[in-house]
Amino acid sequence: MVPLWLGIGALVWLGLYLNVDKSVIAGSVVVIGILSNAFAWLVGMVALVPIIGPLIVKILSIGFIWLLNAVGYLVAFVAIRRGYSKDVITYRGLTIALIVGIVIGFIIGKVI
């Protein structure tokens, strides 16, 4: 998997160097990562780090965090369309603060 990740990194760099659309680059990385199980391998490598690695993997797999972030993006999209861009910045800051608080609480709960 290391050569695969090096290849992905090289293709991303080449795409950015050649001014390819960033959404095309991101989409291709997601497709390659899912089809080759590269993301699962990367998460497995993170989980091998003693003590903190399994905590990071558990935090990344909490569905509530994913759902909260997805709803935040949806609400931000609608609000920006209606002209509330300044409020979106405040909202996203609060969302990030909430997610960081949940993650810190989760880590403290697992350690203690």
Secondary structure, DSSP 8 states (H G I E B T S, - for coil): -HHHHHHHHHHHHHHHHTT--HHHHHHHHHHHHHHTTHHHHHHHHHHTSTTHHHHHHHHHT-HHHHHHHHHHHHHHHHHHHTT-HHHHHHHHHHHHHHHHHHHHHHHHHHH-
